[in-house]
């Protein structure tokens, strides 16, 4: 059985062991693959693994040997699922592998926006504390989280963990989810609609999937509802927000800060308005990429393939 990995570098730049995957069959691992090379590199492959390389309907039509596509992530928008069904190609993903890491990143971003640890450490290195006449130096307001209200948009595994961590910080939690009736037993949380959440949260964390409903969820109308100085955090998908609207809200000052690990285009275009926006903290899509999360991802990829070979597929999306 021939296995082809189209873009393995972000999962494993060299610090993980590919051996368990290689033991499953003939295995070719490419660091990256341009879309024009997908068909050429996947010829004769029965199992095709991809992270962000798009597998289109046209490509599938030219790859009759492919029986299985494994997405090396949770989101599967890079695979044409209808075409996969048409060609009897089974598609799997890897859910839940990065829950702890992404929830941790939410608070890494929040703490940087409220405590400014990295900023002040940099100022110390630049000599500002040495030159200060006082024992304590700070040039930005510091904010305590206890007593503040965190609005969590999306209540899947990550949203649930974000809410738990917020409670440990002494924060009040508002939750917006498409199915609040599933969580009636959770009486320590307030389940509200999206307008209520935007109006009453000091901090808003976007942890929902990207769908037709959630695309551009954070637009000018919703931003007009936020508390003066509210903070917005996005570890979901860049397309959950209107980037122009967020940049404008930051420049006008009614949005106090925006921290995001994702953008609508990755890597970003040079003219992305958030790159030069005030009070904007951007990281390069790293929330998922702790060593532990990537190892879990690779382990689940292997077990997904073993389950497929044994005729009992798991984590199937098509």
Secondary structure as UniProt FT lines:
FT   STRAND          2..5
FT   TURN            9..11
FT   HELIX           19..22
FT   TURN            23..24
FT   STRAND          26..29
FT   HELIX           35..37
FT   HELIX           38..42
FT   TURN            43..44
FT   STRAND          47..50
FT   HELIX           57..61
FT   TURN            64..65
FT   STRAND          68..71
FT   TURN            77..78
FT   HELIX           81..86
FT   TURN            87..88
FT   STRAND          90..92
FT   TURN            97..98
FT   HELIX           99..115
FT   HELIX           117..125
FT   TURN            126..131
FT   TURN            146..147
FT   STRAND          149..153
FT   HELIX           157..168
FT   TURN            169..170
FT   STRAND          172..176
FT   TURN            178..179
FT   HELIX           180..183
FT   TURN            184..185
FT   TURN            187..188
FT   STRAND          190..191
FT   HELIX           194..200
FT   STRAND          203..206
FT   TURN            212..216
FT   HELIX           220..223
FT   TURN            224..225
FT   TURN            228..229
FT   STRAND          230..234
FT   HELIX           238..240
FT   HELIX           243..252
FT   STRAND          255..260
FT   TURN            270..271
FT   HELIX           273..276
FT   TURN            278..279
FT   STRAND          280..282
FT   TURN            287..288
FT   HELIX           291..309
FT   TURN            310..311
//
